[in-house]
Amino acid sequence: MLYGSKVILRTLRGDDLPQLIALHNDASVKSLAAMHQFPVSPELEAAWLESILMDKSNTKAYFGIESITSGLLAGICFLQNINWVDRIAWFGIAILPQNQGKGYGREALDLIVQYGFEALNLQKICLYVLGVNLAAIKLYKQKGFVTEGVLRNHCNYQGQHCDLQIMSLFREEQVL
Ligand SMILES: CC(C)(COP(=O)(O)OP(=O)(O)OC[C@H]1O[C@@H](n2cnc3c(N)ncnc32)[C@H](O)[C@@H]1OP(=O)(O)O)[C@@H](O)C(=O)NCCC(=O)NCCS
């Protein structure tokens, strides 16, 4: 477990299923985060959760973001596609709408970046973000992430094409 002052990053659990179904069916989260774009049934979500809980590939580290105040799951964040030769991983995060804007995302990012660089000995953390996702881009830049490239008009956002940015952070660049 990774402890912050507002959130704890912990493993996902079977009893997180209701919050995960809500997260993965929320239209605003779905449109901003690169996730399964179709409606998610309880059965499909349970199968996805099972695959995460039982994963032995050593290529992904998924965390539940638990609010210390409520004790409930506020969102998820993860490092995936971990490449042990290049020492690179891809970051993702999604927070339930009612928990956004409370500082949980910033703290979760700090905790998982520290975990990636120190516990996993990564040299670089990468992410994809929609060009229209100004809140997330601001958060990532404040952490030290730099835009490496732009895939132009690569994604659909609410019926319009928009850019997809690739951002990355080296261990030495992180803002502590
Ligand atoms: C983007 C996201 C991870 C940020 O997490 P959060 O807990 O809401 O953000 P925080 O409260 O920690 O705030 C961090 C920064 O995000 C920005 N931010 C957060 N909520 C915002 C909002 N509603 N409007 C504008 N900016 C916002 C602010 O810049 C804030 O920095 P500030 O405190 O200096 O103003 C979260 O809102 C989220 O999951 N959104 C939907 C899914 C998504 O976009 N995932 C990222 C895909 S790359």
The ligand as an SDF file (V2000), in Angstrom:
LIG
                    3D

 48 50  0  0  0  0  0  0  0  0999 V2000
   -7.7790   14.3340  -14.6140 C   0  0  0  0  0  0  0  0  0  0  0  0
   -7.9440   13.7530  -13.2140 C   0  0  0  0  0  0  0  0  0  0  0  0
   -7.1120   12.4890  -13.0670 C   0  0  0  0  0  0  0  0  0  0  0  0
   -7.4450   14.8020  -12.1960 C   0  0  0  0  0  0  0  0  0  0  0  0
   -7.6430   14.2800  -10.8960 O   0  0  0  0  0  0  0  0  0  0  0  0
   -8.4220   15.1720   -9.8080 P   0  0  0  0  0  0  0  0  0  0  0  0
   -8.4090   14.4550   -8.5260 O   0  0  0  0  0  0  0  0  0  0  0  0
   -9.7590   15.5530  -10.3560 O   0  0  0  0  0  0  0  0  0  0  0  0
   -7.4790   16.4630   -9.7660 O   0  0  0  0  0  0  0  0  0  0  0  0
   -6.9150   17.2120   -8.4890 P   0  0  0  0  0  0  0  0  0  0  0  0
   -8.0620   17.6100   -7.5930 O   0  0  0  0  0  0  0  0  0  0  0  0
   -5.8110   16.4280   -7.8850 O   0  0  0  0  0  0  0  0  0  0  0  0
   -6.3560   18.5360   -9.1580 O   0  0  0  0  0  0  0  0  0  0  0  0
   -5.1460   18.4970   -9.9130 C   0  0  0  0  0  0  0  0  0  0  0  0
   -5.2230   19.5090  -11.0080 C   0  0  0  0  0  0  0  0  0  0  0  0
   -6.1550   19.0380  -11.9730 O   0  0  0  0  0  0  0  0  0  0  0  0
   -6.8640   20.1470  -12.5100 C   0  0  0  0  0  0  0  0  0  0  0  0
   -8.2880   19.9530  -12.3160 N   0  0  0  0  0  0  0  0  0  0  0  0
   -8.8930   19.0580  -11.5180 C   0  0  0  0  0  0  0  0  0  0  0  0
  -10.2200   19.1120  -11.6530 N   0  0  0  0  0  0  0  0  0  0  0  0
  -10.4680   20.0570  -12.5670 C   0  0  0  0  0  0  0  0  0  0  0  0
  -11.6320   20.5810  -13.1480 C   0  0  0  0  0  0  0  0  0  0  0  0
  -12.8520   20.1220  -12.8220 N   0  0  0  0  0  0  0  0  0  0  0  0
  -11.5150   21.5540  -14.0470 N   0  0  0  0  0  0  0  0  0  0  0  0
  -10.2950   22.0200  -14.3940 C   0  0  0  0  0  0  0  0  0  0  0  0
   -9.1470   21.5700  -13.8670 N   0  0  0  0  0  0  0  0  0  0  0  0
   -9.2330   20.6070  -12.9710 C   0  0  0  0  0  0  0  0  0  0  0  0
   -6.3710   21.3830  -11.8540 C   0  0  0  0  0  0  0  0  0  0  0  0
   -5.3890   21.9180  -12.6950 O   0  0  0  0  0  0  0  0  0  0  0  0
   -5.7180   20.8890  -10.5990 C   0  0  0  0  0  0  0  0  0  0  0  0
   -4.6370   21.6830  -10.2670 O   0  0  0  0  0  0  0  0  0  0  0  0
   -4.8200   22.9680   -9.2860 P   0  0  0  0  0  0  0  0  0  0  0  0
   -5.2250   22.3920   -7.9750 O   0  0  0  0  0  0  0  0  0  0  0  0
   -3.4550   23.5630   -9.2730 O   0  0  0  0  0  0  0  0  0  0  0  0
   -5.8510   23.8390   -9.8950 O   0  0  0  0  0  0  0  0  0  0  0  0
   -9.4430   13.4280  -12.8980 C   0  0  0  0  0  0  0  0  0  0  0  0
  -10.1840   14.6200  -12.9520 O   0  0  0  0  0  0  0  0  0  0  0  0
  -10.0650   12.3850  -13.8360 C   0  0  0  0  0  0  0  0  0  0  0  0
   -9.9770   11.2000  -13.5730 O   0  0  0  0  0  0  0  0  0  0  0  0
  -10.7110   12.8380  -14.9060 N   0  0  0  0  0  0  0  0  0  0  0  0
  -11.4460   11.9510  -15.8380 C   0  0  0  0  0  0  0  0  0  0  0  0
  -10.5780   10.8930  -16.5060 C   0  0  0  0  0  0  0  0  0  0  0  0
   -9.3060   11.4740  -17.0620 C   0  0  0  0  0  0  0  0  0  0  0  0
   -9.2800   12.5570  -17.6330 O   0  0  0  0  0  0  0  0  0  0  0  0
   -8.2150   10.7110  -16.8880 N   0  0  0  0  0  0  0  0  0  0  0  0
   -6.9300   11.0950  -17.4110 C   0  0  0  0  0  0  0  0  0  0  0  0
   -6.7530   10.5410  -18.7900 C   0  0  0  0  0  0  0  0  0  0  0  0
   -5.1550   10.9430  -19.4570 S   0  0  0  0  0  0  0  0  0  0  0  0
  1  2  1  0
  2  3  1  0
  2  4  1  0
  2 36  1  0
  4  5  1  0
  5  6  1  0
  6  7  2  0
  6  8  1  0
  6  9  1  0
  9 10  1  0
 10 11  2  0
 10 12  1  0
 10 13  1  0
 13 14  1  0
 14 15  1  0
 15 16  1  0
 15 30  1  0
 16 17  1  0
 17 18  1  0
 17 28  1  0
 18 19  1  0
 18 27  1  0
 19 20  2  0
 20 21  1  0
 21 22  1  0
 21 27  2  0
 22 23  1  0
 22 24  2  0
 24 25  1  0
 25 26  2  0
 26 27  1  0
 28 29  1  0
 28 30  1  0
 30 31  1  0
 31 32  1  0
 32 33  2  0
 32 34  1  0
 32 35  1  0
 36 37  1  0
 36 38  1  0
 38 39  2  0
 38 40  1  0
 40 41  1  0
 41 42  1  0
 42 43  1  0
 43 44  2  0
 43 45  1  0
 45 46  1  0
 46 47  1  0
 47 48  1  0
M  END
$$$$
